[in-house]
Amino acid sequence: MSEKIDVLVIGAGPAGSVSASMIHQAGYSVRVVEREKFPRFVIGESLLPRCMEVLDDAKFLDAIKAKNFQEKSGAKFMKEDKIADFNFSDQFSKGWTWTWQVQRAEFDLTLITEVEKMGVPVNFETTVTAIEFFEDESSVTTVQRKDGSTEKISARYIVDASGYGRVIPRLFNLDKPSNLDPRKAVFAHVQDKRRNNYDEPNRIIAVMYAPGVWTWIIPFSTGVTSLGFVGSYDFFKTLPESQADQFKTCINGNPYLKKRFGDAEWVFEPRKLEAWSATTDKFYGNGFVLTGNVTEFLDPIFSSGVMFATVSSHTASKLVIRKLKGETLDWDNDYTNFIRQGVDTFRTFVMAWYDGTLEKIFFSKNPDPEIKRQICSVLAGYVWDKNNPYVRDHGTALKRLAKLIDVQEKLSSL
C-alpha cells in the first residue's frame, strides 16, 4: 500500500490537469494516474473562450501562450455561398473574447507538464483495474503499470477525469446511452497550402455539407489544418468502404473543399471516431466525482468538449477542496444541476443544428444584432449566463426564433 494521499486524479487530459493544479494549489496532496503515454493524439482541437478563465486560474496560460497556438476569435458557418460569422468580441455575456485552436497532443502535454512542475506526481501508462470505496469516503485504488507490476493507492477522494476511458462509470456500471443519435466522423490533418488564398484563412469553419452532414476546418499555426466530416452511419454507407476513400470522396463532393483541399497532402491517414455520445446515471458518489467527458460528451459541432472538461473539473475541484476541509456540500445543486444546465443548453443547440433549426437562424436575412450577440455567447461557451434568453429559455427560444423567421420570410415574399 502506498502512502495515503488526499486526492487521486484519474486521467491526465485537460480535466485531470485542471483538477490536479487547483487541488495542489489549495495545499492538498495529489497524484495523477494516466493509462496512456503522452503525448498522444486526441480529437477536440478547438477551444472556447469560457475555458480561458479556468486555464488562467489553474496557472496554465503562460505555458500555453509560449506554444504559439493559433488564436481563435470566433467561428464561421458556411453553406454554399452563404456565411454566418460569429465574432467573440461581439457577444452578449461578459468574458473572454478569444481562445486557441490547438494540436491536442501538444496542448495536453503542456498542461500536464505544468502540473508536474508544480510537484504533483504523474504516472503514465498506469491503468486503474479496481477501486474499493469505504464508508468514510476514502478509497483504495489498484493500478497496473506497463511492466505488469501493481500498486494500491489509498486516497481520501477520487476525481475521475479519465475521458473516453470512463473508469468509474465502467467499473460500477453507471453508463447509460445519450439521447443524441449515434454519428461517425472521418478526419485527418492535412497540409493546407492554399489557406492564404481565402478570406480570414485562420478562422475555424463549419461547412454544411449535406442535410445532417457537416465538415470541420480547424487551421493550426503550423500550416497544418484539421479536416473532418461528421454524419450519420447511413450517410457513410453511401461512400466507399475505406476511410481514405471516404475522405477523398467527401472532399471532392464540395466545390469549396475540393478547391482548397483536393490535392492536399495528409499528415496522417484518415481516421474515424464513432458513437461518441454517452452519459452516466450520476456525476458524483461516495468518495468520488466525475468530470469532463466522463459525465457526458455531446458532439463536436460546437467545440464544447474541452470547455466542459475544464469547467466541470474546475467546479468539482473547488467542491472537493471544501469537502476536504470538512464542509457539508450539496453536490446535486452545486455540481450536478450546474453542469447539466450547461450541457442541456448545448444539447439544444446540437439538436437544432442537425434538425435544420440553426441553419434557418444562422443564414437568415438581416439577423437581429442583439439576438446574434446572445447566440454568439452560447457559441463562446457562456452557457451558464441565465441573463441570456438563449441560455435561460434554450428549450423554446430557438424554436420561437425559427418560427418568427419563417413568418418574416413569407411576408417579405408577398
ABEGO torsion letter per residue (X at the ends): XBBBBABBBBEABAAAAAAAAAAAAAGBBBBBBBABBOBBBBBGABBBAAAAAAAAAAGAAAAAAAAGBBBBAEBBBBBEABBBBBBAABBABBEBABBBBBBAAAAAAAAAAAAAAAGBBBBBGBBBABBBBBAAGBBBBBBBBAAGBBBBBBBABBBBAAEAAGAAAAAAGABBBBABBBBBBBBBBBBBAAAAABBGAABBBBBBABBGBBBBBBBBAAGBBBBBBBBBAAAAAABBABAAAAAAAAAAABAAAAAAAAABBBABBBBBBBGABBBBABABBBGBBBBEAAABBBBAAAGAAAAAAAAAAAAAAAAAAAAAAGBBBBAAAAAAAAAAAAAAAAAAAAAAAAAGAAAAAAABBGBBAAAAAAAAAAAAGBAABAABAAAAAAAAAAAAAAAAAAAAAAAAAX
